[in-house]
Amino acid sequence: MINIKNLHKKFGKLTVLDGLDLNINKGGIFAVLGPNGSGKTTLIKCLLGMVVPNSGEILVNNKSVLKKWNYRNDINYLPQIANFPANLSVKELIAMVKNLRPKSSNEEELIQLFGLQNFLSKKLGNLSGGTKQKVNLVLTFMFDSELIILDEPTTGLDPIALIALKKRIRKEKEKGKTILITTHIMSVVEELADEIVFLLDGKIYFQGCVNTLKKQTNQTNLEHAIANLISKQYA
């Protein structure tokens, strides 16, 4: 579904993506991991067309997406930080996003799932960080798209909302969707991910299932396996 070939991106003298190659098949949950500054966010923004790479190729469903925008109608994206207009209410924001995107939506189901019924008339500027994240999740999942990108989706969520999120992610997987997740919460990765992609210094150092990485690094814990992978590269 996603084919990235020899992707390079610099910001000034800083190399963020350094000849990155990545293939992701359709269907399943893929966790994109790496320490801060590894290139995760830049990779996602290149895929979304928010950042233009210096060179390389990005194909989605065998079609180049560089300097195009139509393909984004089939992508749902949850940004790490939700910068909502503070003066809008939750229901006003949902209505605005629905008007901007020519697709049917299922926001009522998601409002129930994340327990937002009592917050619909409240101004976004008055909401807690966790409640804003729930609104962010409703906006992300309310359209039917084949590719879903979630950048740190668990931020600020209470245990009940986290259970609801994991339930929703599994439901989307059952529909044959492709889901990319960036997160620092390794328990979420172990529980959900079919495959992990580990970035370091703008390159991919591992792609495969969690158990394969554990065996490769001779570790029984995913956090220790990731730490082992990083230490080997900097040794």
C-alpha positions as CSV (number, residue, x, y, z in Angstrom):
1,M,0.0,0.0,0.0
2,I,2.8,2.4,0.9
3,N,6.1,2.3,-0.9
4,I,8.8,4.9,0.0
5,K,12.1,4.8,-1.9
6,N,15.4,6.6,-1.1
7,L,13.7,9.5,0.8
8,H,15.9,12.4,1.8
9,K,15.0,15.5,3.8
10,K,17.2,18.2,5.2
11,F,16.2,21.2,7.3
12,G,19.2,23.5,6.6
13,K,22.3,21.5,7.5
14,L,20.4,19.0,9.6
15,T,19.7,15.7,7.8
16,V,16.4,14.3,9.1
17,L,15.6,11.5,6.6
18,D,18.7,9.8,5.0
19,G,17.8,7.6,2.1
20,L,14.9,6.0,3.9
21,D,13.2,3.0,2.2
22,L,9.9,1.6,3.6
23,N,7.2,-0.8,2.3
24,I,4.0,-1.3,4.2
25,N,1.4,-3.7,3.0
26,K,-2.3,-3.1,3.1
27,G,-4.2,-4.1,6.2
28,G,-2.8,-4.3,9.8
29,I,-1.4,-2.1,12.5
30,F,2.1,-0.8,12.1
31,A,4.0,1.0,14.9
32,V,6.6,3.6,13.8
33,L,9.1,3.8,16.7
34,G,12.3,5.7,17.4
35,P,13.7,8.2,19.9
36,N,13.0,11.9,19.6
37,G,14.7,13.4,16.5
38,S,14.8,10.0,14.7
39,G,12.6,11.3,11.8
40,K,9.2,9.8,12.7
41,T,7.2,13.0,12.5
42,T,9.0,14.2,9.3
43,L,8.3,10.8,7.7
44,I,4.6,11.1,8.5
45,K,4.4,14.7,7.3
46,C,6.1,13.7,4.0
47,L,3.5,11.0,3.6
48,L,0.8,13.5,4.2
49,G,2.2,16.1,1.9
50,M,2.9,18.5,4.7
51,V,6.6,18.4,4.1
52,V,8.2,18.1,0.7
53,P,11.3,15.8,0.6
54,N,14.5,16.9,-1.1
55,S,14.5,13.7,-3.1
56,G,13.0,10.3,-3.2
57,E,9.6,8.8,-4.1
58,I,6.4,8.1,-2.1
59,L,3.8,5.8,-3.6
60,V,0.4,5.1,-2.2
61,N,-1.5,2.3,-3.9
62,N,1.2,2.3,-6.6
63,K,0.7,6.0,-7.4
64,S,3.1,8.8,-6.7
65,V,1.7,11.3,-4.2
66,L,4.4,14.0,-4.3
67,K,3.0,17.4,-4.8
68,K,-0.5,16.0,-5.1
69,W,-3.5,16.2,-2.7
70,N,-6.4,14.1,-3.8
71,Y,-5.0,10.9,-2.2
72,R,-5.4,12.6,1.3
73,N,-9.2,12.1,1.0
74,D,-8.5,8.5,1.8
75,I,-6.3,9.2,4.9
76,N,-7.5,9.9,8.4
77,Y,-4.8,11.7,10.5
78,L,-4.5,12.4,14.2
79,P,-1.9,15.0,14.9
80,Q,0.1,14.8,18.1
81,I,-1.0,18.2,19.3
82,A,-4.6,19.3,18.6
83,N,-4.7,23.1,18.1
84,F,-8.4,23.8,18.1
85,P,-10.0,27.2,17.9
86,A,-10.7,28.0,21.5
87,N,-13.9,29.9,20.9
88,L,-15.7,27.0,19.1
89,S,-17.8,24.5,20.9
90,V,-17.1,20.8,20.4
91,K,-20.3,20.3,18.2
92,E,-19.4,23.4,16.2
93,L,-15.9,22.0,15.5
94,I,-17.3,18.7,14.4
95,A,-19.8,20.4,12.1
96,M,-17.1,22.5,10.6
97,V,-14.9,19.5,9.9
98,K,-17.8,17.6,8.4
99,N,-18.5,20.6,6.0
100,L,-14.8,20.6,4.9
101,R,-14.7,16.9,4.0
102,P,-17.0,15.4,1.4
103,K,-17.6,12.1,3.2
104,S,-20.3,10.5,5.3
105,S,-19.4,10.5,9.0
106,N,-20.2,8.4,12.1
107,E,-19.5,10.9,14.8
108,E,-22.5,9.9,17.0
109,E,-21.0,6.4,17.6
110,L,-17.6,7.9,18.5
111,I,-19.1,10.6,20.8
112,Q,-20.7,7.7,22.8
113,L,-17.5,5.6,22.7
114,F,-15.3,8.3,24.1
115,G,-18.0,9.7,26.5
116,L,-18.3,13.2,25.1
117,Q,-22.0,13.6,25.3
118,N,-21.8,16.2,28.1
119,F,-19.1,18.2,26.5
120,L,-20.7,19.0,23.1
121,S,-21.8,22.5,24.0
122,K,-18.6,23.4,25.9
123,K,-15.9,25.7,24.3
124,L,-12.8,23.9,23.3
125,G,-10.6,26.5,25.1
126,N,-12.2,25.4,28.4
127,L,-11.5,21.6,28.0
128,S,-8.8,19.6,29.7
129,G,-6.0,18.1,27.6
130,G,-7.5,14.6,27.8
131,T,-10.9,15.8,26.7
132,K,-9.4,17.6,23.7
133,Q,-7.6,14.4,22.8
134,K,-11.0,12.6,22.8
135,V,-12.4,15.2,20.5
136,N,-9.2,14.8,18.3
137,L,-10.0,11.0,18.2
138,V,-13.6,11.6,17.1
139,L,-12.5,13.9,14.3
140,T,-9.9,11.3,13.2
141,F,-12.2,8.2,13.2
142,M,-15.5,9.7,12.0
143,F,-14.7,9.3,8.3
144,D,-14.2,6.0,6.5
145,S,-10.7,5.9,5.0
146,E,-8.4,3.1,4.1
147,L,-5.3,4.6,5.8
148,I,-5.3,5.9,9.4
149,I,-2.3,7.7,10.8
150,L,-2.2,8.2,14.6
151,D,0.6,10.4,16.0
152,E,0.9,9.7,19.8
153,P,-2.8,8.9,20.1
154,T,-2.7,7.9,23.8
155,T,-1.6,11.3,25.1
156,G,-3.6,12.5,28.0
157,L,-6.1,9.6,27.9
158,D,-7.6,8.1,31.1
159,P,-7.7,4.3,31.4
160,I,-11.3,4.1,30.2
161,A,-10.6,6.2,27.1
162,L,-7.5,4.2,26.4
163,I,-9.5,1.0,26.4
164,A,-12.0,2.6,24.0
165,L,-9.2,3.7,21.7
166,K,-7.7,0.3,21.5
167,K,-11.1,-1.2,20.8
168,R,-11.6,1.3,18.0
169,I,-8.2,0.6,16.5
170,R,-8.9,-3.2,16.5
171,K,-12.3,-2.6,14.8
172,E,-10.6,-0.6,12.0
173,K,-8.1,-3.4,11.5
174,E,-10.9,-5.9,11.2
175,K,-12.3,-3.8,8.3
176,G,-9.0,-4.2,6.5
177,K,-7.7,-0.7,7.2
178,T,-4.0,0.1,7.4
179,I,-3.1,1.9,10.6
180,L,0.2,3.7,11.4
181,I,0.8,4.6,15.0
182,T,3.7,6.5,16.6
183,T,3.9,6.1,20.3
184,H,6.4,5.9,23.2
185,I,4.1,3.5,25.1
186,M,5.6,0.1,24.5
187,S,2.7,-1.8,26.2
188,V,0.4,-0.4,23.5
189,V,2.8,-1.5,20.8
190,E,3.0,-5.0,22.2
191,E,-0.7,-5.3,22.5
192,L,-1.7,-3.9,19.1
193,A,1.1,-3.9,16.5
194,D,1.3,-6.5,13.9
195,E,4.7,-5.0,12.8
196,I,7.1,-2.4,14.1
197,V,9.3,0.0,12.1
198,F,12.2,1.4,14.0
199,L,13.8,4.6,12.9
200,L,17.1,6.1,14.0
201,D,18.9,9.1,12.5
202,G,16.6,9.1,9.5
203,K,17.1,5.5,8.6
204,I,15.2,2.3,9.3
205,Y,17.1,-0.2,11.4
206,F,14.4,-2.8,11.9
207,Q,11.1,-3.8,10.4
208,G,9.2,-6.9,11.6
209,C,7.1,-8.3,14.4
210,V,7.8,-7.7,18.1
211,N,8.9,-11.2,18.8
212,T,11.4,-11.2,16.0
213,L,13.0,-8.0,17.5
214,K,13.1,-9.6,20.9
215,K,14.9,-12.7,19.5
216,Q,17.3,-10.6,17.5
217,T,18.3,-8.6,20.6
218,N,18.1,-11.5,23.0
219,Q,15.6,-9.6,25.2
220,T,12.2,-10.6,26.7
221,N,11.0,-7.0,27.1
222,L,10.2,-4.7,24.2
223,E,11.6,-1.6,25.9
224,H,14.8,-3.4,26.6
225,A,14.9,-4.7,23.0
226,I,14.5,-1.1,21.6
227,A,17.2,0.2,24.0
228,N,19.5,-2.6,22.9
229,L,18.9,-1.7,19.3
230,I,19.8,2.0,20.0
231,S,22.9,1.2,22.0
232,K,24.3,-1.1,19.3
233,Q,24.0,1.7,16.7
234,Y,25.8,4.2,18.9
235,A,28.4,1.8,20.2
